[in-house]
Every structure is written in structure tokens, then in C-alpha cells.
Amino acid sequence: MLKTLARNPKVSRFVGRAAGAYLRFVRRTTRFASDPAEPYSKIEGKLPIIGACWHGQHFLVPLMRRKGHDFAVLVSRSADGAINAAAVEAMGLKVVRGSGGRDRLKAAKKGGVAGFLGMLDALEHGLSVAQTADVPRGTPRRCGEGVVKLAQHSGRPIVPLGVATKWRIDLGSWDRARIPLPFGRGGFALGDPIFVPATATPEELEALRLLAEEGLNQVLAKAEELAGIAHA
């Protein structure tokens, strides 16, 4: 039903803008702690960056940026991607439509090449970008090759980002998605920038992919700790 509604441009714009307004409300009413205390200390002099996060944990990431730091966000060309695109635009960010996946043919049909080139163009023009690092419908919390390849071709660093809120709804989806709720504690963490050499060998690319994956898990765990989320 959601996909059917999303195919109507007016409906998708309305739902997306409502989602964006709701997320701004959550951001304003949540008491966030950060690690480091001044998040931008990790990336001063390194802009533009490739901000990376996990699927399902990305909803508030665009709203954690400093005022005046613009981002382009990669959004899939799927039907429900239209809603996400409207939400991103409602948060004052540029949208790059595209998608990735394990199947190269399917990824190409979904705009994977166009998405990659769009992100590369944004970086070349000094605009930071943000994307989820794991492959849609793939293995959750496994960093795909796309973000590493983007860093290799652009020369810009991957920066792992983690955001969590104490009050939330856990959806139980493949990506362990959480809907953040207002009026609670929140945590925001940045990892160390990861540069990928243009001349990196396949073995080096795999090592850096694993490093990015580890960094993403670490920042999410730190954000959860700051938010007061306890794990059994």
C-alpha cells in the first residue's frame, strides 16, 4: 500500500515533508550528547566528506550537521524513495537519486551509476555527501563496496556517523530500523576519517572496507551509550 501511495507525486511529497517536519521536531526536543564534544573537530580541514551510516539508523543524521554545512544525500529511485527524497529536501538538503545492490544489472537499472556519478560530482564541487553504507536488502551492518569506491575515486574521506535516541520504536525490519521519538536523550558520534588511496589494490580496498565497517559499528555503539540505551 505504501508503494502504491508513493507512486503518486503529490502524496509522496506530502508524506515526505511531514516526515521531515517530524524529524526536525525530534531533533529540537532531544538532548544530544556528542563524541567528540565538538564533532567538527574530527573533520576540520577535511571537507568535503563522505558521511556514512547504517540503514535504519540514518533518519536524524542530516540534522546533526553544523549550520551552513550543506550535504547531498543519496536516495534510491524506488517508489518509497520518493518519500525519502521529499523528506531530505524538507530538511534543506540536496538529493541525488540512485541506488546500489549486490546485482550489478539491477543496480544499474535502479540508477546506481547515475547515483555514483552524482555523488562524485557533488564532492568535486565541494559539497559533502551522505549515504548508507550497507547494501539494501543485503546483510545488515555489512559495509558495501560503494562507499569505499566513492572515496577512492573522489579522494575524500569516509567519516562514520552514528546517531541514536533513548526513546524510539524498533521496527524489526531487515536493517534493524528505529524510528526516533522526541523528548528524550540522544547520542551523536563521529569516527576517524578514512582515506582511500586512488592506487589501492583490491586487497587494500577490502581492508579499508572492513575498517569502515568497524568504524560504523563503533560510532553507533558510542551513540547508543551516550543516549542511555542499555544492551542485555
N, C-alpha and C positions, 0 to 999 in steps of 0.2 A: 504493500500500500504506500509506504514511504517513497519508494522509487517511482511509483505512478504519479504521486503528487509532485515529486521533484522534477518531473519532465515538463511541468507547467511553469514557464519562466516567472510568472507573477507570484505563484505560490512559493517557489524556491527562493525568490528574493525576499519575500515577506518572512518566511521561516528563518532564513539566514540572518537577516537584520535583527530579528527578535533574539536569535541565539547570540549574536554579537553584543547586543544590549545587555542580555543576561550575564554574559561573561564579564563585561565591564563592571556590572553591579557586584559580582562576586569579588573581582579584583579590589574594588573600592572598600568593601566591607570585611575583607580578610586581613588579619595582622600577619604580615610576612616577615620572616627572618631569612637572612641570606648568608650563603657561604661561597666566596668570602663576604665579609660585611659590606665592602664596596665592590659589587660584582664586576664593574667595568675595569677594576684594577688588573684583571686577568687578560683583558684584550686591548688595553690602551696601546696605540701604535700598531695594532694588528688588523685594523678594519680595512676592507670589509671582511666579514667572517661567514662561515657556513655553520649556522646554528643547527644542531641535530638533537632530536629527542625520540622517544619511543612512541609508536602508535598507541592511542588510547590515553596517553599522558600529556598530550600536546595542547589541550584546549586553552590553557592560560599562558602558554609560552609567549605568544606575540605581545601580550600585555605586560610582560616583565621588562621590556626594553626601556632604555632611558629616553626621555623626551627628546625628539629631534633625531633619533637613530632609526632610520627607515629600513624596512625589510621587504623583500619579495618572498612570498610563500608558495611552495609547490602544492597544488591541489589537483587531484585526479580529475579525469574527464568523465567519470562515471556519473550516473543520474544524480546520486546523492552528493556528488562533488559540487554540483551547482549550489547546493545549500551551503556547503562549507566555503565556497568561493564568496558567496554573499556575506557570510559571517566575517570572513577575513577582511573584505572590503569595508564592512561596517566598523572594523577596528582600525581603519585608516592605513591598511597595508596594500601593497601591490600583489596581484595574483598572477602566478604562472601556471597555466593548465597543462597537465601532463601526468604520466603515471609510469610505474615500473612493474617489475614482476620477474618471476623465475623463467617464464617462457618469453624468449626474445620477440617472437612473432606477435604474441598477444600484447606485449609491452609496446611494440611499435604501433599496433592498431589503436592503443589507448593514448597515444601521443607521447610515448617515452622519449623518443628522440627530440621532439619539439620541446618537451619539458626540460630536458638536459640542456639543450641549446639556449632556452630562455633563461635558465638559472645562470649559465655561463656568461651570457650577455649582461645580466644584471650585475654580476660580480665585476666584469670588465669595466662597467660604468660606475663602479664604486658603491654599489648597493649591496648590503648584506642580504643573505638569503637564509631561509629556514625550511627544513623538511624533516619528515620522519625517516628514521634510518632503517627500520626493518621492512621487509617486503610484504605488501598487503596479502593477507590470507596465507602467509607463509608461517615459518616458525617464529613465535613471539620472542622478542628480545634477542633476536639474532641480526646483527648488523649486516645489511646487504652491501654489495659492491658499489652501488650507485653513488653514495656519498663520498666514498674513497676516490672513485674515478673523477668526480667533480673537483675534489681538492687537488688531485694530480694535474688535471688539465687547466685549472684556474690559478694554481699557485697560492690559493687562500687556505687558511687553516680551518679544520673541523673543530668546533667547540661544543662538547657535550653539554646539554642543558637538562635540568631536572626540576619539575615543579610538582608540588603535592599540597593538598589541603586536608586538614583533620576531618572536616565534615564533607562527606562525599557519598555518591551512590556507585557501588561496584556492579557493573553490568554483567559480568560473567561471560563476556564475548571472547573471541579468539585472541584479541590483543590486550585482554585484562583492562578494558577501558573503565575509566572513572569519570563520573560527572561531578565536578566540584560544586559544593554548596557554600552559601555565604555565612558570614558571622562567626568565623572560627579562626584557627591558626593555620598558617601556611608556611611552606618552605620553598626556597629557590636556591639552586646550586649550579655553579659553572665548573666544568672540568678544565684541565690544562689544554691549550690549543695544540692540535696535532697537524703538523705539516707533512704533506706527501710529495716527495721529490718527483719531478717530471720524468726522471730516468729510472724510477723504481722498477725493479724486476717483479715478476709475478709472486715470487716468494716474499719479497718485501711488502708488496701490496697486501698479501694475506696477513702478514704480521701486523701491519698498520690497521687493517680491518678489525682484527682481534683486539688491538689496543683501543680503538674507538668503541668497540662493544663493551669492553671492560670499563672504559670511562663513562659510558652511558648508564651502566648498572650502578656505578659508584655514585654518580650525581643524583640518580633517582633515590637511592638508599639514603643519601645525605639529606635530600629534600624531605623525605618521609620522616627522618629523625627530627629535623627542625620543626616539622608540622605536628609532631607528637603522635605519629602513627606507630603503634606497637605491633610487633610481629610475634607470633607464637614460637 
